[in-house]
Amino acid sequence: MSVADFAHAFATFLGINKEYQGLGPLWGAILGAVITSAVVGGVVHTRTTRHQEANALFEFAKRFHDLLDRAHVLARDYTPSEFGPTPTDRSEAGAYYRKLFDLMLNEYNFYQKGIVSRGSFYEWMTWRWGAWHGVEGATIVVRGVPYEEAWRDWSGRPLMKDNPFVLFTNKIHAAPDLKTVARLVAGIGPPWWRI
C-alpha cells in the first residue's frame, strides 16, 4: 500500500468523500499552525524555565552571601565563655540558623519544581553533609552554637518533625558518603528528571 493509498483510505475512514478532499490544503495549514504553535510554546517554556533558574540561583547566592557576612559579624562580636553560649548568643545564633534553614527549604522546594538544577542542589547538599560530618572548611559554628545543635532544635519542633524537607535533610546528614548524597538528591528531583 502506498502513502497515497493510505491517505485515501484514512480519508475514507474519517468519512471525507471526494467532494471534500479538496480541503486538504486547509487541513494542512491548520496542522502546520498547530505544530508551529507547539514548537514555539516549547521553546518559550524552556527559555522561561532557564530564566527562572538563573534568577533563583542569583537570589540564593545573594541570600547565602548575606548570611556569610552576618556570620562574620557574629563571629567578630563573640567572646567564648567557659560556661558556653549566653542566652543572647543563643538568640543571635537562632536568628542566623532560622535564615539558613529557610534558605535550605526554599532551595529544596525550587529543586523539586525543576527551577534549580540537580548539579546546583547536589553542591548545596554536599556542604550540608560536610557541615554535619565536621569536614574541614564546611563546619558552621555561630556564637558558640554548632550547626548540628541548631538543626536538631529547629527540625525537632512539633510542626517540623514530619516535614518532607526535614526528613530529606536528615537522610542527607545520615548518609555515609557523597555517593549516597548524590543518589538521595537524584531521588527527589522533579518526576520528569527521574526517568
N, C-alpha and C positions, 0 to 999 in steps of 0.2 A: 504494500500500500504506500503510495507516495504521500508527501506532505499535503499536496493539493487535494488528494482523495480524502485524507484525514480531516482537513479543514472543511471540506464539503460535508463529510459525514457528521462532523461535530456541529456544523450549522444546521443540518437537518435534524439532528438530535435536539438542539435547542429550539427547534420549531421555526427557524428562519428559512422561508422559502425563497425562490429565485427573485421574486419581486423586491425583497428587502435586502438581498445580498449586496446591492449597490451601496448600502450604508457602511460597507467595510471601511472606507477611509475615515468616516466619522468615528466609528468604534476604535480605529487605530489611533486617531488623535486623542480620544478620551483615555485610552490605555497609556499612551505616551505621556499625557499630562499626569496621570496617577503615578506612573513610575518616576517621573521627574520630581514630583512633589515628595515622594518617599525618599529619594536620594537627597534632595535639598534639606528635608526635615532631619534626616540622619546626620548630615554634615553640621547643621545648626546645633543639634543636640550634643554632638561630640565637642564642638567648639565651646558651647556653654559649660559643659562639664569640665573641660580643661581650664576655662576661666575661673570657675568656682574653686577648682583645686588650687590654682595659683593664689587666689585670694585667701583661701583657708590656710595655706602654708605660710603666706606672708603674715596673716593675723596671728597664727600660732607662734611663729618665730618672734614676732613683736612682743607678745604676751610673755613668752619664755624669757626673753632678754630683759624685760622689765622685772620679772621675778628674780633673775640672776643679780640685777642691780640692787634690788631690795635685799637679797641675801647678803650681799657685800656690806651694805649699810648696817644690817642687823649684826653681822659678824664684827664689824668695826666697833660698834657700840656695846658689845657684850664682854663682860668680865666673868670668867668661870669662877664658880664657888665650890668649896669642898662639900657644900650641902646640896649641890645640884641646882638646876634652874629655879629661879624665883617664880612666884605667880605671874609677875609682869613678863618675865622671859617666856613663860609657857603661853601666855596670852598672845604675845608678839609672834611666837612660833606657830601657834594655832591659826592665826590670821594668814600667815605665809603659806602654810600647808593647805589650808582650805582653797586658796587660789591655785596652788599647784594641782591639787586633786580635781578641781573644777576644770582646769585646762586639760587634764588627762581624760576626764569624762567627755569633754567636747571632742577631743581627738578620736576617742573610741566611737562616738556616735557618727562623726563625719566619715570615718573609715568604713563603718558598716553601710553607709549610704553611697559609698563609692566616690566620695568627694576627695578623699585623701588616698594616695597610692599605697599599695602594700609595702613597698620599699621604705617609704617615709614612716609609716606606722610601725614597721618592724624595727627601724632605727630607734624610734622613741621607746619601744618596749625593751630593747636591749639595755638602754640606760636605766629603766625601772628595775630590770633584773639585776643589773650591776649594782645599783644602789642598795637593793635588798641583800645581796650577797657580799657586800663590802668590797667590791672591786675597786682598786685604787683609781682615783680620779672620778669615780661615779658616786661615791658616798655623799650623803647630804646630812648635815647636822646644822640646825638653825637654833640659835640661842640655847644650846645645850640639849636640844630635843632631836634625837635621831629620826631619820625617815621611817624606820620600822615602827617605832613607838607612835609616831604621828599617824601612820597608816592604820595601825590597829585601833587607835582611838577613833579616827574618822570613819572607818569602814565598819566598826563594831556597833555603831548606833542602830537602834531598832529598825529605823526606816531604810537603812542602807545594807543591812546584812544579806538580804536576798536579792539585791540589785544585780542584774546581769554584768554590769561593768565591774562591780566589786568581786563577783565570783570569777570573772575572767582574769582580773589583775591578781587575785590570789593564786590562780593557776600559773601565771607568769612568774610570780615570786617563788612558787614551789618548784618550778622547772629545774631539772638537774643541769641543763646546759642550754646553749643558744640554739642548738638544732631543734630542741623541743619548743623553744620560744617561737622559732620560725613556723613550726607546724601549728602551734596554737593560733598565731596571727593569721595564717592561711585559712584556718578553720572557721573564723568568724567574719571573714570578708563578705562582701555582697554575694548573693546567690549566683549571679552570673559570672563571678570570678572563680567560683569553686568547681566549675566544670572541668 
